[in-house]
Amino acid sequence: MEISELLHYRLLSIEIQEYLIAAAILLAGLVFKNLVSRLLTKVLFRFFKRVGEGVTEAQFHELLIKPISIVIFLITIFIAYSVMDIPVTKAQVGAHTPWYGELAFRVYQIAVIVGITWIILRMIDLAVLVFTKRALRDPSRLTNQLVPFARDLIKLFVSIIAFLVVLGQVFSIDVTALVGGLGIGGLAVAFAAKESLENLLASFTIFLDRPFEVGDLVSVGDLTGSVEKIGFRSTRIRTVEKSYVTVPNKSMIDKPLDNLSRRTARRVFFMMSLTQMTSSDQLHRILALVSKAIAAHPLIEPDVQVKFTSLTSNSKDVRVQYYVRTDSYDEYLDVMEEINFQIVSAVEEVGANFVDTTMTRLAGGSGGGSTNLPKSLQQQGGQSIANS
């Protein structure tokens, strides 16, 4: 068989030379699609940078270069199909179109719809990036919370529309009749997706009522952590143990929620136990020194309580309570540590002592109240008490 005859030989009603030309077109598309898409994104960025202030060219390329390259390759497929006489428009598909031609056309249609949808989704990401960059100038927790939620919501609608377009254009399904005929079937699906719908409605409740925002420290049930993301179905929380917990939105509004970030101050409370040897004069001086030290701190609320509240057989107990004006846990610990040092200094200054709780427990054991302690420890405890 001569070369000319081989080139005109038909395989599935398509000549070999048409296969070769189409293959050359597809190969050229594969080789040059990245180059053409990069040049195209450079041109598009020149127009975009006027409204997309803050978005770099690298970020613009990263978002759009892949979907654009796919669309460019689809254009080469369109040209290759035309060469092989495969239908490239709906009008060219007829009753005499072979099955492989119709199948190739349907696949091409789906690929075009997916490619265009991908570009639209990336444009949404680009718009979110622009809003995020602008929000950095005037940081707002509401913006940080609303922008990701709006992005996910718009993407969901775009994906649904793309799916309906595939049903209507590719499979020739009457979408209007399909949506209108859901009826009882749609009701059954709604019942099956009851929890998902409840979580979706809960997410809208969270945005409208705003019991918490992204970045807030919250406590829900046994869980305490900072909110990192609020989605359609769930809220992501980073716990104090640094684990990442996903909580359904319904649980976030059904259970009592304590927004720790909205506290006006953090409470510090403890009992200070002094020995029975502490005199009345020493006790008065300790109360005065501790009250003065706490009240003098700039981050402490005025309602400071330092009171001699209880007298036991082993100690004289002082109740200490004050509030630290801060929403930072680290600053709260720093203030508490500073006050504790001043309390220790005040007790040492007047010559008093704190109760030795270890010796108290050992002394109780030697009297028969704690028979589980070893005899050696009971004897050592009794000797220590006697020597003191």
C-alpha positions in Angstrom: 0.0 0.0 0.0 1.4 3.4 -1.1 1.7 6.3 1.3 -1.0 8.3 -0.4 -3.4 5.3 -0.1 -2.4 4.9 3.5 -3.1 8.6 4.3 -6.5 8.3 2.6 -7.3 5.1 4.4 -10.4 5.5 6.6 -10.6 4.4 10.2 -14.0 4.9 11.8 -14.9 7.0 8.8 -12.0 9.4 9.3 -8.9 9.4 7.1 -5.5 8.7 8.5 -4.1 12.0 7.4 -6.9 13.8 9.3 -5.8 11.9 12.4 -2.2 13.0 11.8 -3.2 16.6 11.3 -5.4 16.6 14.4 -2.5 14.9 16.4 -0.1 17.6 15.3 -2.6 20.3 16.4 -3.1 18.7 19.8 0.7 18.3 20.2 1.2 22.0 19.4 -1.6 22.9 21.8 0.1 20.9 24.6 3.5 22.5 23.9 2.4 26.1 23.6 -0.6 26.2 25.9 1.5 27.2 29.0 3.4 29.9 27.0 0.2 31.4 25.5 -1.6 31.3 28.8 1.3 33.0 30.5 1.4 35.8 27.9 -2.4 36.2 28.1 -2.4 36.4 31.9 0.4 39.1 31.7 -1.9 41.2 29.4 -4.9 40.6 31.6 -2.9 41.6 34.7 -2.2 45.0 33.2 -5.9 45.8 33.2 -6.6 44.1 36.5 -3.9 45.8 38.6 -5.9 49.1 38.3 -8.7 47.6 40.5 -6.7 44.8 42.2 -4.3 46.9 44.2 -2.2 44.8 46.5 -2.5 41.6 44.4 0.9 40.7 42.9 1.4 39.4 39.4 2.6 36.1 40.8 -0.6 35.6 42.8 -2.6 36.5 39.7 -0.7 34.0 37.6 -1.0 31.3 40.2 -4.8 31.6 40.3 -5.6 31.9 36.6 -2.8 30.3 34.5 -4.0 26.7 34.9 -7.6 27.2 34.0 -6.7 29.5 31.1 -4.2 26.9 29.8 -7.0 24.3 29.9 -9.3 26.5 27.9 -6.6 27.2 25.4 -6.1 23.5 25.0 -9.8 23.1 24.5 -9.6 25.5 21.6 -7.0 23.3 20.0 -9.3 20.3 20.5 -12.0 22.3 18.8 -9.7 22.8 15.8 -8.7 19.2 15.8 -12.3 18.0 15.9 -13.1 20.3 12.9 -10.3 18.7 11.0 -11.6 15.2 11.7 -15.1 16.2 10.9 -16.3 15.5 14.5 -19.3 17.7 15.5 -18.2 20.8 17.4 -21.6 22.5 17.6 -25.0 21.2 18.6 -26.4 22.0 15.1 -23.9 19.5 13.6 -25.1 16.6 15.7 -27.7 14.7 13.7 -29.4 11.4 13.4 -26.6 10.1 11.1 -23.8 11.1 13.5 -21.8 8.0 14.5 -21.8 7.1 18.2 -18.1 7.9 18.6 -18.6 11.3 17.1 -21.5 12.1 19.4 -19.6 10.7 22.4 -16.6 12.9 21.6 -18.9 15.9 21.2 -20.5 15.3 24.6 -17.2 14.9 26.4 -16.0 18.1 24.7 -19.1 19.9 25.9 -18.5 18.8 29.5 -14.9 19.8 29.3 -15.8 23.3 28.0 -18.4 23.9 30.8 -15.9 22.6 33.5 -13.1 24.8 32.1 -15.3 28.0 32.1 -16.6 27.1 35.6 -13.0 26.7 36.8 -12.1 30.2 35.5 -15.2 31.7 37.2 -14.3 30.0 40.5 -10.7 31.3 40.3 -12.0 34.8 39.5 -14.1 34.5 42.7 -10.9 33.6 44.6 -9.2 36.6 43.0 -12.0 38.9 44.1 -11.7 37.5 47.7 -7.9 38.1 47.6 -8.5 41.7 46.6 -11.0 42.2 49.5 -8.6 40.5 51.9 -5.8 42.8 50.9 -8.0 45.9 51.3 -9.2 44.6 54.7 -5.6 44.6 56.0 -5.6 48.4 56.0 -8.6 48.4 58.4 -8.7 45.0 60.0 -12.2 43.8 60.9 -13.1 40.5 62.4 -16.5 40.7 60.6 -14.7 41.1 57.2 -12.4 38.2 58.0 -15.5 36.1 58.9 -17.9 37.3 56.1 -15.5 37.1 53.1 -14.7 33.4 53.3 -18.4 32.6 53.9 -19.5 34.7 50.9 -16.8 33.0 48.8 -18.0 29.5 49.7 -21.6 30.5 49.1 -21.0 32.0 45.7 -18.9 29.0 44.7 -21.7 26.7 45.7 -24.2 28.6 43.5 -21.8 28.6 40.6 -21.2 24.9 40.9 -25.0 24.2 41.0 -25.6 26.3 37.9 -22.7 24.6 36.1 -24.2 21.2 36.9 -27.7 22.3 35.6 -26.0 23.6 32.4 -24.4 20.2 31.9 -27.8 18.5 32.4 -29.5 20.9 30.0 -26.8 21.3 27.2 -25.1 18.0 27.2 -27.8 15.5 28.1 -30.8 17.6 26.7 -32.7 17.4 30.0 -35.4 20.0 30.6 -33.9 21.6 33.7 -37.0 23.7 34.4 -39.3 20.7 34.4 -36.8 18.8 36.5 -36.6 21.5 39.2 -40.4 21.9 39.2 -41.0 18.2 39.3 -38.9 17.6 42.4 -42.0 17.8 44.5 -42.2 14.9 47.0 -38.8 13.7 45.9 -37.3 17.1 47.0 -39.1 16.9 50.3 -37.7 13.4 50.9 -34.2 14.7 50.1 -34.8 17.6 52.5 -35.7 15.2 55.3 -32.6 13.1 54.5 -30.5 16.2 54.6 -32.2 17.5 57.7 -29.0 17.9 59.8 -27.1 19.6 56.9 -30.0 22.1 56.5 -30.1 22.7 60.2 -26.3 23.4 60.2 -26.7 25.7 57.2 -29.5 27.7 58.9 -27.4 27.8 62.0 -24.5 29.4 60.0 -26.9 32.2 58.9 -28.0 32.6 62.5 -24.3 32.9 63.6 -23.7 35.7 61.0 -26.9 37.6 61.9 -26.8 37.3 65.6 -22.9 37.3 65.8 -22.5 35.5 69.2 -18.8 35.0 68.2 -16.5 35.9 65.4 -13.3 34.6 63.8 -10.5 35.0 66.3 -12.7 34.9 69.4 -11.9 32.5 72.3 -15.0 30.5 73.1 -16.1 27.7 75.4 -18.8 25.3 74.2 -19.6 22.3 76.4 -16.2 20.7 77.3 -14.4 22.5 74.4 -12.4 25.7 74.7 -10.4 27.3 71.9 -10.2 30.1 69.4 -12.5 30.2 66.3 -10.5 29.9 63.1 -13.2 29.5 60.5 -17.0 29.6 60.2 -18.3 27.5 57.3 -21.6 26.4 55.9 -21.9 23.3 58.0 -19.4 23.6 60.8 -17.1 25.9 62.8 -13.4 25.2 63.1 -11.8 25.7 66.5 -8.2 25.6 67.6 -8.2 24.3 71.1 -5.7 25.3 73.9 -4.0 21.9 73.3 -3.5 23.2 69.6 -5.7 20.5 68.2 -8.1 21.4 65.3 -11.7 20.5 66.1 -14.7 20.7 63.8 -18.0 21.5 65.5 -21.4 21.5 63.7 -22.9 25.0 63.6 -26.1 23.6 65.2 -24.1 22.7 68.3 -22.6 26.1 68.4 -26.0 27.8 68.9 -27.9 25.0 70.7 -25.5 24.7 73.6 -24.6 27.5 76.1 -21.7 29.4 74.6 -19.3 31.4 76.6 -17.4 34.0 74.5 -14.3 34.5 76.6 -12.9 37.2 74.3 -15.8 39.5 75.2 -15.2 39.5 79.0 -14.4 42.9 80.3 -11.9 41.4 82.7 -10.4 38.1 83.9 -11.1 37.0 87.5 -8.4 35.9 89.9 -9.5 34.2 93.1 -7.6 32.1 95.7 -7.4 31.5 99.4 -4.2 32.5 101.2 -3.5 30.4 104.3 -1.3 31.8 107.0 -0.1 29.9 110.1 -1.8 30.2 113.5 1.3 32.0 114.8 0.4 35.0 112.7 -0.6 37.8 115.1 -3.5 40.2 114.6 -1.2 43.1 114.0 0.7 41.1 111.3 -2.6 40.1 109.7 -3.8 43.7 109.5 -0.5 44.7 108.0 -0.6 41.9 105.4 -4.1 42.8 104.4 -3.2 46.4 104.0 0.0 45.7 102.0 -1.6 43.2 99.7 -4.6 45.4 99.1 -2.4 48.4 98.3 -0.2 46.3 95.9 -3.1 44.9 94.0 -5.0 48.2 93.7 -1.9 50.0 92.5 -1.5 47.9 89.4 -2.8 49.7 86.3 -4.5 46.7 84.8 -6.6 45.8 87.9 -10.2 46.7 88.3 -11.1 48.8 91.4 -13.2 46.2 93.2 -10.3 44.4 95.0 -11.2 42.0 97.8 -8.6 41.0 100.4 -10.5 39.8 103.5 -9.7 37.6 106.5 -12.7 35.2 106.0 -12.0 32.0 107.9 -10.2 30.6 111.0 -9.4 26.9 111.1 -7.5 24.7 113.6 -4.4 24.9 111.3 -4.6 28.3 109.5 -5.9 31.8 109.2 -7.3 32.1 105.7 -7.5 35.3 103.6 -9.7 35.5 100.6 -8.1 37.3 97.6 -10.1 38.3 94.6 -9.4 40.8 91.8 -10.1 41.3 88.1 -7.4 41.9 85.4 -8.5 44.2 82.5 -7.1 42.2 79.5 -8.3 39.8 76.8 -4.8 38.4 76.5 -4.2 35.2 78.4 -0.4 35.7 78.5 -0.8 39.2 79.9 -3.3 37.8 82.5 -0.7 35.3 83.7 2.0 38.0 83.8 -0.2 40.2 86.0 -1.1 37.3 88.3 2.6 36.4 88.7 3.6 39.9 89.5 0.9 40.2 92.2 1.8 36.8 93.7 5.4 38.0 94.1 4.2 41.1 95.9 2.0 39.0 98.2 5.0 36.8 99.1 7.1 39.9 99.8 4.4 41.4 102.0 4.1 38.2 104.1 7.9 38.0 104.4 8.1 41.8 105.3 5.9 41.4 108.4 7.6 38.2 109.5 4.7 35.8 109.0 4.6 32.4 107.2 2.3 30.4 105.0 0.9 27.1 106.2 3.0 24.1 105.3 0.2 22.0 103.8 2.5 18.9 103.5 3.3 18.9 107.2 -0.4 19.5 108.0 -1.4 16.4 106.1 1.3 14.4 107.8 0.4 15.6 111.2 -3.2 14.6 110.5 -2.0 11.1 109.6 0.0 10.6 112.8 -3.2 11.4 114.8 -5.0 8.4 113.3 -6.9 10.3 110.6 -4.8 9.0 107.7 -3.9 5.4 108.3 -2.8 4.8 104.7 0.4 6.6 105.2 3.6 4.5 106.0 4.6 4.5 109.7 8.0 6.0 108.8 6.3 9.0 107.2 3.9 9.4 110.2 6.8 9.3 112.6 8.8 11.8 110.5 5.8 14.1 110.3 5.2 13.9 114.1 8.9 14.6 114.8 8.8 17.6 112.5 5.7 19.1 114.1 7.2 18.5 117.6 10.5 20.1 116.7 8.7 23.1 115.3 
